[in-house]
Amino acid sequence: MDENIELVRELNGVKYFCNHNGNTPDQTVALLEALNQKVILIAAGYEDKASCDSLGNALVEKVKHLILFGQTTAMIEMSLMRKLVGKNQGIDIRITHCTTLKQAVDCAFLSSKPEDIVILSAAGSCIDIYNDIEEMCEAYKQYTDEL
């Protein structure tokens, strides 16, 4: 992973990462495409008119549990649902809606098992919840430290 991906904690064999460069769908896609296993992805943010079309394919291929919060929830979920047809029909991806980052971290903790990877990658700007991606990553670190 590149220098924008920070390992913030390892607990019970689960690694928790924060993508400091993940505030657009395309940046999240680039991260997911670089991975060699399916992950638990926490995605959130403000609906800033960015297209999530490319995100759907990456979610199908690289995510086993999608945890959503913030205004982009519906947009990100729809990008996934549009891809779960045809050859992708029957692929099982768990989707969880949360109201806060704290709740999302707790959900990821409860659904993870050893050797899983949990990644926070906003896939949208953080304006509705945090001032910027760095503030959101700091909150993520705090919540993972509290697990």
N, C-alpha and C positions, 0 to 999 in steps of 0.2 A: 504494500500500500504506500501511497505517497506521503509527503511531509504534512499534508493538510489533514491526514487521518491520525487522530490521537487515541492511543490506548489509554483509557481513563481508569479502568479497573479490571481485575480478573478475580472472579469469585466463584468457587465451586466448579472450576473448570470452564466457566463461561467468560468470554472476553467482551468487554463493553468498549466500543469505539465511538468517537465523535468526529463527524466530517465537518471541519471548519470551513470547507469550501462548498458545502452542499446547499446553497440557497437558491438554486434553480433546478428544475427537473432534469436538464441536460447534465448538470454536475453530478446529480444523484445517479443518473444512468451510467455515467463514466465510472463512478465508484463501483456500482453493482457489477458492471461488465468485467471489472478487473478481479473479481472474487472467484475462488474455485469451489465454493460451497454455498448452499442456500443459507440465508440469514434471517434473523428477526430484525425488521426495519421499523424504526420509529420515524414517522414523517409528519410534518406539521407546517403551519405558516399561514400567511396572508394571501388571499387570492389576488395575485398581481398581474393577471391576464397572460401569464406564461403558459405555453402549451404543454400539456402533459401527455401528448400522443405517444412520444417515444418512450415514456416511462412505463407504459403498460407492458411492453415486451420484456423489459428488464425485470419488472416485478414477477412476471410469469416464470422467467428462467432462474431468478436468483433469490427469491423471497419465499420463505415458508410461513411466516407470520407477519402480517402488516398491521402495525399499530398506528392509528391516526388520531390527531387532534388539531384543532385550529380551523380556520376558514377554508383551507384547501382540502379538507377531508373528502367532500363529495367529488371534487374534481379528480383527485388522485384515485379514489375508489372506482370511479367511472372509467378511468384510463385502464385499470386492471380488468374490469368487467367486460369491456369491449374486446379484450384479447382472450377471454376464457370461452371461446367458441371454436368450432371447427376442430383442428388438430389439437388445440389446447383444452378442449372440453374434457371434463373429468379431472383436471389438475386440481389438487386440493391445496388451497391457500387460506389460512385462517386470517380473518379480518376482525380487528377489535377497534371500537371507537372509544376514545377517552376524552375527558374534559380538560385535563391538565397534563403537563409533562411529568409531574410526580406520579400521577396515576399510570401514565404510559410506562414509566420505568418500573413501577411495581408490577404491572402486567407482564412486561418482558421478563422480569425476574421469576415470576410464578410459572411462566410457560417455557422457560429455558431448561436445558439439561446440559451436562458436561460436554464440552467441545463445541457448543453453540457460539455464535457470534451475534451480538446485539449492536446495531449501529443507529445512531441518531444522525439523520441526514434530512434536513428540513424540506427539500424539494420545492421551496417557495420562500419568499422573504418572511422575516420574523416580525414584521411591523405590528401585527395585531396582538402579539403576546410579549415579545421582548424587543428591546431597542435594536439589536443586531444579533448575528449568528454567534458572536463571542459571548454575549450575555446568556444566550440560550445554552451554549456549551458549558459555561460555568455552572448554571443551574443543574444541568445534566450530571456534571461531576459531583455536585453536592448530593443529589438524590441517589446516585450510585454508591457514594460513600456511606450513605445512611442505610443501605440494604443489610 
